[in-house]
Amino acid sequence: MTARHAGAALAVAGTLLSLAGAALYVLPGPGLPVLATGLAALVTGLLLLTGNRRGSRRGPRGRRLRSTR
């Protein structure tokens, strides 16, 4: 599994956990721990996605850029 796929999976799981935590926070249940876990997973997934993107040398259309050396 690449870092991009792991980041996307974490971001999706974090979004779902955040939504479930927000619902449980309003309804009776353990909402705060679920919400905190979801937000942590969401932020980690987004950081993995952006960190992986900075390392690639691709143009706006997905093509590899030539080296300027």
MDAnalysis code that builds the backbone (N, CA, C; Angstrom):
import MDAnalysis as mda
import numpy as np

u = mda.Universe.empty(207, n_residues=69, atom_resindex=np.repeat(np.arange(69), 3), trajectory=True)
u.add_TopologyAttr("name", ["N", "CA", "C"] * 69)
u.add_TopologyAttr("resid", np.arange(1, 70))
u.add_TopologyAttr("resname", ["MET", "THR", "ALA", "ARG", "HIS", "ALA", "GLY", "ALA", "ALA", "LEU", "ALA", "VAL", "ALA", "GLY", "THR", "LEU", "LEU", "SER", "LEU", "ALA", "GLY", "ALA", "ALA", "LEU", "TYR", "VAL", "LEU", "PRO", "GLY", "PRO", "GLY", "LEU", "PRO", "VAL", "LEU", "ALA", "THR", "GLY", "LEU", "ALA", "ALA", "LEU", "VAL", "THR", "GLY", "LEU", "LEU", "LEU", "LEU", "THR", "GLY", "ASN", "ARG", "ARG", "GLY", "SER", "ARG", "ARG", "GLY", "PRO", "ARG", "GLY", "ARG", "ARG", "LEU", "ARG", "SER", "THR", "ARG"])
u.atoms.positions = np.array([
    [0.855, -1.169, 0.000],
    [0.000, 0.000, 0.000],
    [0.907, 1.239, 0.000],
    [0.652, 2.132, -0.912],
    [1.453, 3.343, -1.001],
    [1.016, 4.344, 0.064],
    [1.830, 5.365, 0.247],
    [1.500, 6.395, 1.240],
    [0.255, 7.172, 0.826],
    [0.055, 7.314, -0.466],
    [-1.132, 8.031, -0.937],
    [-2.409, 7.260, -0.624],
    [-2.384, 5.949, -0.841],
    [-3.554, 5.127, -0.538],
    [-3.803, 5.070, 0.964],
    [-2.737, 4.968, 1.746],
    [-2.897, 4.942, 3.199],
    [-3.460, 6.270, 3.702],
    [-3.005, 7.374, 3.128],
    [-3.512, 8.682, 3.517],
    [-4.974, 8.851, 3.164],
    [-5.348, 8.374, 1.990],
    [-6.755, 8.469, 1.580],
    [-7.640, 7.607, 2.468],
    [-7.172, 6.409, 2.799],
    [-7.956, 5.524, 3.667],
    [-8.093, 6.125, 5.066],
    [-7.008, 6.698, 5.590],
    [-7.080, 7.339, 6.904],
    [-7.990, 8.550, 6.894],
    [-7.966, 9.321, 5.821],
    [-8.822, 10.500, 5.743],
    [-10.298, 10.104, 5.696],
    [-10.609, 9.065, 4.950],
    [-12.001, 8.603, 4.873],
    [-12.450, 8.037, 6.218],
    [-11.599, 7.224, 6.830],
    [-11.949, 6.661, 8.140],
    [-12.069, 7.759, 9.189],
    [-11.203, 8.753, 9.123],
    [-11.276, 9.860, 10.066],
    [-12.540, 10.684, 9.904],
    [-12.963, 10.865, 8.665],
    [-14.208, 11.594, 8.419],
    [-15.400, 10.843, 8.990],
    [-15.443, 9.539, 8.749],
    [-16.554, 8.737, 9.262],
    [-16.551, 8.689, 10.789],
    [-15.374, 8.547, 11.378],
    [-15.288, 8.530, 12.844],
    [-15.663, 9.886, 13.432],
    [-15.281, 10.957, 12.771],
    [-15.637, 12.292, 13.262],
    [-17.141, 12.510, 13.219],
    [-17.772, 12.076, 12.135],
    [-19.226, 12.202, 12.038],
    [-19.928, 11.351, 13.092],
    [-19.440, 10.131, 13.295],
    [-20.039, 9.270, 14.322],
    [-19.804, 9.845, 15.715],
    [-18.624, 10.403, 15.955],
    [-18.333, 11.012, 17.249],
    [-19.184, 12.237, 17.509],
    [-19.431, 13.027, 16.470],
    [-20.291, 14.201, 16.643],
    [-21.721, 13.780, 16.947],
    [-22.189, 12.721, 16.289],
    [-23.543, 12.228, 16.562],
    [-23.638, 11.661, 17.974],
    [-22.614, 10.934, 18.401],
    [-22.629, 10.375, 19.749],
    [-22.431, 11.446, 20.809],
    [-21.807, 12.539, 20.439],
    [-21.643, 13.632, 21.398],
    [-22.986, 14.283, 21.694],
    [-23.839, 14.392, 20.670],
    [-25.167, 14.969, 20.849],
    [-26.085, 13.952, 21.531],
    [-26.046, 12.709, 21.058],
    [-26.835, 11.636, 21.653],
    [-26.078, 11.076, 22.852],
    [-26.750, 10.365, 23.722],
    [-26.031, 9.780, 24.857],
    [-25.081, 8.678, 24.384],
    [-23.834, 8.832, 24.718],
    [-22.830, 7.852, 24.326],
    [-21.446, 8.444, 24.464],
    [-20.422, 7.633, 24.216],
    [-19.029, 8.099, 24.355],
    [-18.586, 8.892, 23.130],
    [-19.088, 10.079, 22.969],
    [-18.833, 10.844, 21.750],
    [-17.470, 11.497, 21.693],
    [-16.988, 12.009, 22.812],
    [-15.739, 12.771, 22.794],
    [-14.521, 11.927, 22.417],
    [-14.333, 10.719, 22.962],
    [-13.185, 9.917, 22.514],
    [-13.256, 9.521, 21.040],
    [-14.451, 9.223, 20.563],
    [-14.612, 8.845, 19.154],
    [-14.348, 10.055, 18.265],
    [-14.820, 11.208, 18.683],
    [-14.586, 12.440, 17.919],
    [-13.102, 12.787, 17.873],
    [-12.423, 12.668, 18.996],
    [-10.987, 12.965, 19.037],
    [-10.189, 11.987, 18.185],
    [-10.548, 10.712, 18.232],
    [-9.866, 9.709, 17.400],
    [-10.110, 9.974, 15.919],
    [-11.325, 10.334, 15.575],
    [-11.651, 10.628, 14.185],
    [-10.909, 11.836, 13.654],
    [-10.835, 12.892, 14.471],
    [-10.097, 14.083, 14.036],
    [-8.606, 13.800, 13.899],
    [-8.058, 12.991, 14.803],
    [-6.639, 12.636, 14.701],
    [-6.366, 11.823, 13.435],
    [-7.240, 10.877, 13.127],
    [-7.060, 10.070, 11.915],
    [-7.228, 10.926, 10.656],
    [-8.175, 11.865, 10.686],
    [-8.390, 12.745, 9.536],
    [-7.173, 13.625, 9.282],
    [-6.634, 14.220, 10.324],
    [-5.464, 15.092, 10.165],
    [-4.254, 14.283, 9.702],
    [-4.071, 13.089, 10.260],
    [-2.948, 12.250, 9.846],
    [-3.073, 11.837, 8.382],
    [-4.270, 11.486, 7.959],
    [-4.474, 11.115, 6.557],
    [-4.220, 12.274, 5.614],
    [-4.673, 13.457, 5.994],
    [-4.436, 14.625, 5.138],
    [-2.958, 14.987, 5.088],
    [-2.257, 14.827, 6.211],
    [-0.811, 15.092, 6.204],
    [-0.068, 14.084, 5.337],
    [-0.494, 12.842, 5.364],
    [0.122, 11.848, 4.480],
    [-0.128, 12.180, 3.017],
    [-1.309, 12.631, 2.702],
    [-1.623, 12.985, 1.311],
    [-0.805, 14.183, 0.842],
    [-0.713, 15.226, 1.654],
    [0.026, 16.412, 1.223],
    [1.532, 16.187, 1.271],
    [2.010, 15.407, 2.224],
    [3.444, 15.120, 2.287],
    [3.904, 14.309, 1.102],
    [3.086, 13.384, 0.671],
    [3.415, 12.574, -0.492],
    [3.363, 13.404, -1.765],
    [2.471, 14.358, -1.816],
    [2.311, 15.173, -3.016],
    [3.501, 16.111, -3.224],
    [4.061, 16.616, -2.137],
    [5.200, 17.530, -2.255],
    [6.436, 16.848, -2.799],
    [6.576, 15.552, -2.553],
    [7.750, 14.832, -3.014],
    [7.733, 14.506, -4.494],
    [6.596, 14.529, -5.102],
    [6.519, 14.161, -6.516],
    [6.777, 15.390, -7.386],
    [7.405, 15.168, -8.510],
    [7.692, 16.258, -9.450],
    [6.781, 16.074, -10.647],
    [5.536, 16.423, -10.477],
    [4.562, 16.282, -11.544],
    [3.977, 17.634, -11.883],
    [3.626, 17.776, -13.137],
    [3.016, 19.009, -13.596],
    [1.523, 19.015, -13.336],
    [0.834, 20.034, -13.820],
    [-0.601, 20.143, -13.559],
    [-1.432, 19.051, -14.236],
    [-0.908, 18.439, -15.274],
    [-1.664, 17.390, -15.974],
    [-1.202, 15.988, -15.595],
    [-0.370, 15.876, -14.560],
    [0.088, 14.576, -14.113],
    [1.327, 14.057, -14.794],
    [1.884, 14.825, -15.716],
    [3.090, 14.397, -16.405],
    [4.319, 14.721, -15.564],
    [5.348, 13.906, -15.735],
    [6.594, 14.177, -15.016],
    [7.276, 15.399, -15.593],
    [7.794, 16.244, -14.700],
    [8.517, 17.431, -15.142],
    [9.969, 17.060, -15.411],
    [10.572, 17.744, -16.366],
    [11.975, 17.499, -16.663],
    [12.843, 18.174, -15.621],
    [13.992, 17.616, -15.415],
    [14.928, 18.172, -14.468],
    [15.513, 19.459, -15.026],
    [15.754, 20.439, -14.173],
    [16.287, 21.724, -14.628],
    [17.810, 21.757, -14.551],
    [18.425, 20.645, -14.252],
    [19.892, 20.620, -14.148],
    [20.550, 20.486, -15.483],
])
